[in-house]
């Protein structure tokens, strides 16, 4: 999976702070400088004032101002299974590579056997991997070799059947029914800072499935650079607590 930040609100924490101060300011934030807007907030510098205010907002559950900045991410190679989990979240916008109009007729099934096109779960190749709902613990090499063989054969056969159906003239939108739920697609998604923290609450947790956890952690890495004060506080004070920040 490849996750990239495509576009984002410039200076998001200035936007957050401006929106928050507007709630308690007698003046109009559109007619005053940012320094005037932040004048009553504790701190020697603008950065310190932003850190103070953002920490106070998060600690007191005043999450509305975090709905203003928005980021758009591009995701390459997310499975349909993971996508189904992610799209359950409200207030996230999605565009997903269409399997109605994009066909995989040129994919070599031999490449699929080696890991192309279909996302391979770690439990199919790692004997020490233990998933949340796994009935047993780690397995020996013989068992994991059997898992991998069955998995590789199954997904390869599915892609071969898909391509055979395309060769008969069946439209891609119908032929896709035989493809596995692990088929990888590309996606663009957008969300505001509040929603991003909520998704992180729910999907970066230890009990989340490995793929969506990896996706969420990758998004958080970008968020830490884009909106650093907010996500430093989130990481230190809130992450993993199931805060459920959704509106």
C-alpha positions, 0 to 999 in steps of 0.5 A: 500500500502506498499512501500520499498526501495530495492536497491539504488546507494551508496553515491548518492550525491557524485556521483551527485557532481562528475558528476557536477564538471567533467563538469567544471574541467580541471582534470579528476575526475577519477584520483583525490580525491573527496576533490580535485574535490570539492576544489573550491566549497564554504564550510568548510566541505565536507558536506557543499560543497555538499550542496552548489553545489547541491543547486546551480545545482537545482536553476540553472536548471542543472539537468543532474548530478541528472540522475546518481544515481538510486533507486529501490522500491518495491510496494505492493498492487498498483491498476491497475488504479494507475499503469496506471497513473504511467507507463505514465512516461518516464525513469522509469523502471517497473516490474509488477506482471503478471495477466497472470501467477499469478491467484487469485483462492485462494482468498476468496470472503468474504475477498474481501468484507472486503477489500482484493485484491481490493483497496478501494477508500476513497470516498467509505467509507468516507462521508467527502471525496471530490475528484478533479472531484467530482460533489458535496461536502461531503455527508451524512452517508446514501449516503456513506453507499450506495456507499460502499454497491454497491462497495463491492458487485460489486468487490466481484461479479467480483472476484467470476465471475473470479474464476468461469471462472477459474473453467471452465478452462479459462486461467487466462490471459482471466479470468482477463478481468472481474476483476475491475481496482482497483485490487491490484498488486505488482510492482518493479520500478526504477528511477534516482533522476531527474526522481523521482523529476519529478514524485514528481512534477506531482504526489505529487501535491494536484490535483493528485489522492489520491492513486498515491499521497500517493505512491509518498509521500512514495517514497519521504520519502525514498528518503529523507533518501537516498539522503538527501541534494537533497530532503531537497532542493527540499522540501523547494524550489521546491516541488509543483511548477510543475517544470517538470524536465523530460528530 
